[in-house]
Amino acid sequence: MSNTAPEQTVLPHAGEELPGGSLDLIAVAIAMIAEWRTALVTFVIVSAICVGYVFTLKPQYVATATFLPQEGHSQADAFASIFSMRGPGGLYIGLLRSRSVQDDMIARLDLKKLWNISSSESARDQLAGKSSFTENPDGIVTISIRDSSAQEAATIANGYLEALGALDRRMGADQTRRTREFFEAELADEEAKLNKADADLEATQRKTGILQPEAQTGMGLSAIAGIRGQITNLQVQLAALLQSETESNPQVKAMRASIAQLQVEETEMEQGGKNPLGAAPATEKLPASNLDFTRASREVRYHDALVNSLANQFENAHLSEDAARSAFQEIDAATIPEHKAWPPRKPFIMISLVFGLFMGLLAIVVRLVGRRIMKDPKHRENMQALRAAFSLR
């Protein structure tokens, strides 16, 4: 029986390949565990730096204020809102982001002095960075302000409501004033036209003598009919008298004279003569006179109706200007927040620890790779050449 000693199995160095060309993972694991001090020191340093940075972050508070925009009350707006997928909230969010509201906020709260900023543009940018506006599905608009001071966050949020209200009142007053000025100008123009129409009607009445067309026409026709009736009666009496008398009879002559006088009156009434104002008009001129009077009266009625309508609208515009109300309704004013909204310290600390552990493992890998490189003479020469390239000598 042979007394030869058993062969010892020698593990390769960490990271070295086995004779078969594969990597010994056990050796790698043992080598990494052996560098636990490097991982621990790296983990402690990196975690301490990250946790320290987390505690240096300034706390942020979020204050919110909400309001409800009012829908239009006109029939056209109500009909259009049926087919519109968007409410008026988008319009008010645009107004909140406008330069007018921002400048009002900066002046109202003296934000440049508060933030120690001299530029208005920088103040607007900082204000915009702290502000966010959202419209909820129910149409309520929320104003959110993020700031390191809870008091300032609430003050800025409420300042937005005040600035928006001031802008809304100013826009409403301007619109009402322009409407009132428009109706005022139109009313003055229509009153001038009405005065002219009144003068034209008066001239037509003096020219035609017609004051009440229907009454005067009826009176004129009745008068002519009465004269014609008298003429007919006299003619019948004359015909009966001529049966027994001659033309030389005084009674016959008197009847003929009466008939002739009535015929002259009839002719004057039909052809027209000098008609006093308010008397029955001449039947010959009756159609033209009535038409002139109708046109003049219609013009007066038309302008009178316009004057009344414009006067009512002018008065309504004046009342609307005096009783103008805000087009949005404040729901909740901002209150001073009691809890910090940012940063979430616990999640950040956990992330810092995980990052420190990762950096510790990375430090082990870097150290082992560095040893492997420096073990190879060729790699060592390359590293020395690289070090010499960056040397200041």
Sequence and secondary structure as in RCSB ss.txt:
>XXXX:A:sequence
MSNTAPEQTVLPHAGEELPGGSLDLIAVAIAMIAEWRTALVTFVIVSAICVGYVFTLKPQYVATATFLPQEGHSQ
ADAFASIFSMRGPGGLYIGLLRSRSVQDDMIARLDLKKLWNISSSESARDQLAGKSSFTENPDGIVTISIRDSSA
QEAATIANGYLEALGALDRRMGADQTRRTREFFEAELADEEAKLNKADADLEATQRKTGILQPEAQTGMGLSAIA
GIRGQITNLQVQLAALLQSETESNPQVKAMRASIAQLQVEETEMEQGGKNPLGAAPATEKLPASNLDFTRASREV
RYHDALVNSLANQFENAHLSEDAARSAFQEIDAATIPEHKAWPPRKPFIMISLVFGLFMGLLAIVVRLVGRRIMK
DPKHRENMQALRAAFSLR
>XXXX:A:secstr
             TT B TTS B HHHHHHHHHHTHHHHHHHHHHHHHHHHHHHHHS  BEEEEEEEEE    SH
HHHHHHHH S  THHHHHHHHTSHHHHHHHHHHHTHHHHTT   HHHHHHHHHHHEEEEE TTS EEEEEEES H
HHHHHHHHHHHHHHHHHHHHHHHHHHHHHHHHHHHHHHHHHHHHHHHHHHHHHHHHHH  SSHHHHHHHHHHHHH
HHHHHHHHHHHHHHHHTTT  TT HHHHHHHHHHHHHHHHHHHHHH     TTS   GGGHHHHHHHHHHHHHHH
HHHHHHHHHHHHHHHHHHHHHHT   SEEEEE      S  B  HHHHHHHHHHHHHHHHHHHHHHHHHHHHHHH
SHHHHHHHHHHHHHT   
